[in-house]
Structure formats: C-alpha cells, structure tokens
Amino acid sequence: MPRSPASADVVLFDLFGVIARHQSAEGKDRLVRTAEVPAAAFWDAYWARRQPYDRGELTGPAYWRQVADTLAVRFDERRIAELVEADVAGWSAVDETMVALVEELAASGRRIALLSNIPEELATYYEEHHRWLKHFPLRAFSCRMGHAKPEPGAYQWCLRALNTDPNHVLFVDDREENIRAAETTGIRGHLFTDPERLKTVL
C-alpha cells in the first residue's frame, strides 16, 4: 500500500469495532439467557463493573461475582464458567476486510500496533485463535498494562512502548471519546466508520 507524505509512521489500531466486531445480538441474548436476569438490569451491571475487569484488576470469575452482587443474585461456579464462555464467544467475530488490510499494511512494512480494552480471558482467546495478531509487534491489551481507554495512561503506555513521538502515531478507534483522549496526548486520531474511508487516510 503506497504511503502519502502525510501518513503516520505508526498506525495504532483499536480492536473491537474496528478489526473485530462488537457483540452480536445473538451473543447478547445468550449472555442474558445464561444469567437468567432481566436484560436491562443485566447490561447495567455488566458495564458498571467492566472497566476494572478490562484493566486486569479482576479475573473472569471475580468479575462475574461482582456483576451478581450488583444484580442481588448468586452465580455458582458452573454458571460463572458458562458466562465467561458466552462472553468470549460474543466478542469473537472479526471483520475479514479489516484483517486483510492489517495483513496488507504489515506486508508493506508499515509499523502497526494494537490498543484494546480487553479482559485476560478474551485476550487469551484471540491469541490462540486469530493468527493475524502476529502482525502486531505491540499488543497493548488493557488487562496486561493496567490502563484502559480513555484513560491517559493507556496512550502514554503505548507511546513509551513504541518509542515514537505522538504526532507520528495515528490512532484508529470507533469511539469519539477514545479519539479525543488520544489527541490530548498529541496522538493523531481517526474516527473509524468503514474500511474504505480508513484506506484513504492511510
């Protein structure tokens, strides 16, 4: 892929909503059915407890016990294992067009990196099942660096690991708040909407 003079030295990709897909409707339904609680209350508890899980402060079972506490219910070990499995499955689909773009960039010698809010169970799944991750020399997973977007520490951690000036990095994410947070550190941002628009930027 030819590079324009203005293109960044490093393209820092978000994972979910860019390369991987967000939870499917089927995946969400499976989680709610497994939890056996009303959907609205379930999702309030799910997201309220998610950031510490993404930062690696909680294991999967500990996270689901906190969700249960928020819901004023109890999940036994079997239910927790089923919830962990359903949660991973719901986040496991990828956009093959974006995977192909990642492979094209890597083949061209472009520096690419990954920054994702992701818990350990899901990170392990991706490493075991998605071989294209090998194209990312830097995989900044929130569960392993202790920072989650849009916290400034997530972007600062990446800049230190990349050993690159912020204005040489283009961050690609589908959430505006994450782009804005990256830009406060000097990183350039691209709000992802579709692969074709991203290609024009690259």
Secondary structure, 3 states (H helix, E strand, C coil): CCCCCCCCCEEEECCECCCECCCCHHHHHHHHHHHCCCHHHHHHHHHHCHHHHHCCCCCHHHHHHHHHHHHCCCCCHHHHHHHHHHHHHHCCCECHHHHHHHHHHHHCCCEEEEEECCCHHHHHHHHHHCHHHHHCCEEEEHHHHCCCCCCHHHHHHHHHHHCCCHHHEEEEECCHHHHHHHHHCCCEEEECCCHHHHHHHC
